[in-house]
Amino acid sequence: MTANRPPGQRWIKRPPRPSRTTLPGPPPRVGPGVSHLLMAIATGVATGIVGVVLAQLAGARAGVPGFAAGLGFILGFIVLWRGFGGTRQDIRNLFK
């Protein structure tokens, strides 16, 4: 006899624990497609043109409107692409 059991009772085993069910993982990620790429390029071109117009209206010296066009293109493209949830790897995957 042990001190934990009253006399005359048998030891009752604890029932087995239910097996752990695994939670399903997140769904596979679907990146932006070619249509999103084309929209981002169009937005980049449009913001580049706006940059050129604003630089010319401000009376910028030679070379600055071209810089504004490039900067506008890059910023417009990046902002929209990231807005779609795209990454640099998604761009690489489009051309595989």
C-alpha positions as CSV (number, residue, x, y, z in Angstrom):
1,M,0.0,0.0,0.0
2,T,1.1,3.5,-0.7
3,A,0.2,6.6,1.2
4,N,-1.6,8.1,-1.8
5,R,-4.3,5.4,-2.1
6,P,-6.9,4.4,0.3
7,P,-6.8,0.7,1.2
8,G,-8.7,-1.6,-1.1
9,Q,-8.6,0.5,-4.3
10,R,-6.6,-0.3,-7.4
11,W,-4.5,2.2,-9.2
12,I,-6.4,3.7,-12.0
13,K,-4.3,4.7,-15.0
14,R,-4.8,8.0,-16.6
15,P,-6.4,7.7,-20.1
16,P,-4.0,8.4,-22.9
17,R,-3.8,11.9,-24.3
18,P,-5.3,12.4,-27.6
19,S,-2.8,12.7,-30.4
20,R,-2.0,16.3,-31.3
21,T,-3.5,17.3,-34.6
22,T,-1.3,19.5,-36.7
23,L,-2.7,22.7,-37.9
24,P,-2.6,23.2,-41.6
25,G,0.1,25.5,-42.8
26,P,-0.6,28.8,-44.6
27,P,-1.7,28.6,-48.2
28,P,1.0,28.9,-50.8
29,R,1.8,32.5,-51.7
30,V,0.7,33.7,-55.1
31,G,2.8,36.6,-56.2
32,P,1.9,39.3,-58.7
33,G,1.7,38.3,-62.3
34,V,2.5,39.8,-65.7
35,S,-0.5,42.0,-65.7
36,H,0.6,43.6,-62.4
37,L,4.1,44.0,-63.9
38,L,2.6,45.9,-66.9
39,M,0.5,48.1,-64.6
40,A,3.6,48.9,-62.5
41,I,5.6,49.8,-65.6
42,A,2.8,52.0,-66.9
43,T,2.6,53.8,-63.5
44,G,6.3,54.3,-63.6
45,V,6.2,55.8,-67.0
46,A,3.4,58.1,-66.0
47,T,5.2,59.3,-62.8
48,G,8.3,59.8,-64.9
49,I,6.5,62.1,-67.3
50,V,5.0,64.0,-64.4
51,G,8.5,64.4,-63.0
52,V,9.8,65.8,-66.3
53,V,6.9,68.2,-66.6
54,L,7.3,69.5,-63.0
55,A,11.1,69.9,-63.5
56,Q,10.6,71.9,-66.7
57,L,7.9,74.1,-65.1
58,A,10.3,74.8,-62.2
59,G,12.9,76.0,-64.7
60,A,15.4,73.3,-63.9
61,R,18.8,73.4,-65.7
62,A,19.7,70.8,-68.4
63,G,19.8,67.2,-67.2
64,V,17.5,67.6,-64.2
65,P,14.3,66.7,-66.1
66,G,15.9,63.5,-67.3
67,F,16.9,62.7,-63.7
68,A,13.4,63.5,-62.6
69,A,12.0,61.2,-65.2
70,G,14.2,58.3,-64.1
71,L,13.5,58.9,-60.4
72,G,9.7,59.1,-61.1
73,F,9.8,55.9,-63.1
74,I,11.6,54.0,-60.4
75,L,9.6,55.3,-57.5
76,G,6.2,54.8,-59.3
77,F,7.2,51.3,-60.3
78,I,8.4,50.3,-56.8
79,V,5.5,51.8,-54.9
80,L,2.9,50.1,-57.1
81,W,4.8,46.8,-57.2
82,R,5.1,46.7,-53.5
83,G,1.5,47.7,-53.2
84,F,0.6,44.5,-55.0
85,G,2.7,42.6,-52.5
86,G,5.5,41.9,-55.0
87,T,9.2,41.4,-54.2
88,R,12.4,41.3,-56.2
89,Q,12.1,37.5,-56.2
90,D,8.7,37.8,-57.9
91,I,10.3,39.8,-60.7
92,R,12.9,37.1,-61.2
93,N,10.3,34.4,-61.1
94,L,8.3,36.1,-63.9
95,F,11.2,35.7,-66.4
96,K,12.1,32.0,-65.5
